[in-house]
Amino acid sequence: MRVSRSIKRLCYTLLLLIRGDIPFAEAISKLFTKLGICVRTRNMVSEVQFIGRLKKREPVNVKDLRKAFSFRFMSRREREVTKAICLAINARVSGSEYKSLVEQVRKLLEENAKKVSILWLTDAEILAMAGGLFVLAGDIRQLTVRRMIKKYEKKKKVKTADENILYICYMSLGENEKAAEVFNRARKSFNDNHKKNRQWMHNVAKKEKPPRLTAFESESDKIYAQMIEGKNIAIIGPSAGELDVDEILCDFDVKILLTYRSMDFLTEEMQKCGVDVSYYNSDRGGKLSEKDEEYFEDLKMIVFKSVVSDFQKKKIAEGKARKIQGVTHPFLFKESGATMLQRVLADVFCFSPARVKVFNANMVLSNEKYYKGYDSENVAKDRAFLWCSCGSHNIICNYEITRFWHGVGYFEADEELTEILTLGTKEYLHRFEQQEQ
């Protein structure tokens, strides 16, 4: 009698538990996952340890991945491909010739395309990206998308969570109409907590305007709505580029910057444009304090990604700050976090602006990441750090959703960003990898 892989893995988990090879909680989590009782959770501690080895330029191997991702439970073929990916990553990190090793990975993937699990593919994509193999990560994503569609299209009844995955797959392929069909088919099963996110799914797919925010969480949201609704908004990113000062001053009512820290840190062009609003990520926002009050006087509104400190809560209570709105649900950013550009755009869209245009945001396609003064505390961050960051903030997810929004007319972009968004995912990843040689 043949024993299914799920039963084998279940027995293997129990064996590891009995032997004491893995913690009890992890074993139970894996056991429940295999039985379909709960969703798999990734071991973030082990991922951080793995990323730490990359940053130190230390070689990695399959053994390093046993506790991270889903790599503990691998078939023989999955282990073989994972080993090949690790060899390519080691060559890449050490500065050796690695492209021939990547070709070997592609060949193995082609030979075993139907024999590796979708779960393994999703983690292999993150592994490749964290190791700087961006084009390979894109290839794995495409294979995953094709497998997902083939799997779910055969089913007569699909779970809501799987509808989300199918929606992402169709959007990745640019098949908006099919994505809209998925939305309409699943709409009855949506719960109240996710209705706003699902409405975004529908509007993007049907090329309709983003849904307007109607339930304000704070008085600051109401103030911000008055600032943004029906106005022309300029979002000036952190990239080192030239600005058309006259265009920004004449055509835009509100100027938004990221991580404003007084005029002294801005370029001369930015100083001429001025600033009305600044957004802060969790790291920078959490470090703000009373000593920053002076330059906050330059701003009409401060927006935080997260609110953790008493100072942040105080500014919100005063009506001078607010917490970011918008869409951050995993259906947009599977196994990933949105970067600040996507979060700012999603937040601004909620307040029905007349026009939004993005300047100086080149999706990190530049050897000079930021304008001088933007990231002065972290200039020394090396490339391995950047690669790992691209894994946690999946650059494929972030590029594709930005391209979707631009494609349906949610925002305009300056010449440089427009050219980048018309590249397509494959060429974008190719340029990103070339730049990081």
Stockholm file with secondary structure:
# STOCKHOLM 1.0

chainA/1-437         MRVSRSIKRLCYTLLLLIRGDIPFAEAISKLFTKLGICVRTRNMVSEVQFIGRLKKREPVNVKDLRKAFSFRFMSRREREVTKAICLAINARVSGSEYKSLVEQVRKLLEENAKKVSILWLTDAEILAMAGGLFVLAGDIRQLTVRRMIKKYEKKKKVKTADENILYICYMSLGENEKAAEVFNRARKSFNDNHKKNRQWMHNVAKKEKPPRLTAFESESDKIYAQMIEGKNIAIIGPSAGELDVDEILCDFDVKILLTYRSMDFLTEEMQKCGVDVSYYNSDRGGKLSEKDEEYFEDLKMIVFKSVVSDFQKKKIAEGKARKIQGVTHPFLFKESGATMLQRVLADVFCFSPARVKVFNANMVLSNEKYYKGYDSENVAKDRAFLWCSCGSHNIICNYEITRFWHGVGYFEADEELTEILTLGTKEYLHRFEQQEQ
#=GR chainA/1-437 SS CCCCHHHHHHHHHHHHHHHTCSCHHHHHHHHHHHTTSSCCCCCHHHHHHHHHHHHTTCCCCGGGGTTSTTTTSCCHHHHHHHHHHHHHHHHHHHTSCCHHHHHHHHHHHHHTTTTSCHHHHHHHHHHHHHTTCHHHHHHHHHHHHHHHHHHHHTCSSCCHHHHHHHHHHHHHTTCHHHHHHHHHHHGGGCCGGGHHHHHHHHHHHTTCCCCCCCSCSSHHHHHHHHHHTTCEEEEECSSCCCCCHHHHHHHCSEEEEESCCCGGGSCHHHHHHCCSEEEECHHHHHHCCGGGHHHHTTCSEEEESSCCSHHHHHHHHTTSEEECCSCCSTTTSTTSCCCHHHHHHHHHHTTCCSEEEEESCCTTCSSSCSCTTTSGGGTTCCHHHHHHHHHHTTHHHHHHHHHHHHHTTSCEECHHHHHHHTSCHHHHHHHHHHHTC
#=GC SS_cons         CCCCHHHHHHHHHHHHHHHTCSCHHHHHHHHHHHTTSSCCCCCHHHHHHHHHHHHTTCCCCGGGGTTSTTTTSCCHHHHHHHHHHHHHHHHHHHTSCCHHHHHHHHHHHHHTTTTSCHHHHHHHHHHHHHTTCHHHHHHHHHHHHHHHHHHHHTCSSCCHHHHHHHHHHHHHTTCHHHHHHHHHHHGGGCCGGGHHHHHHHHHHHTTCCCCCCCSCSSHHHHHHHHHHTTCEEEEECSSCCCCCHHHHHHHCSEEEEESCCCGGGSCHHHHHHCCSEEEECHHHHHHCCGGGHHHHTTCSEEEESSCCSHHHHHHHHTTSEEECCSCCSTTTSTTSCCCHHHHHHHHHHTTCCSEEEEESCCTTCSSSCSCTTTSGGGTTCCHHHHHHHHHHTTHHHHHHHHHHHHHTTSCEECHHHHHHHTSCHHHHHHHHHHHTC
//
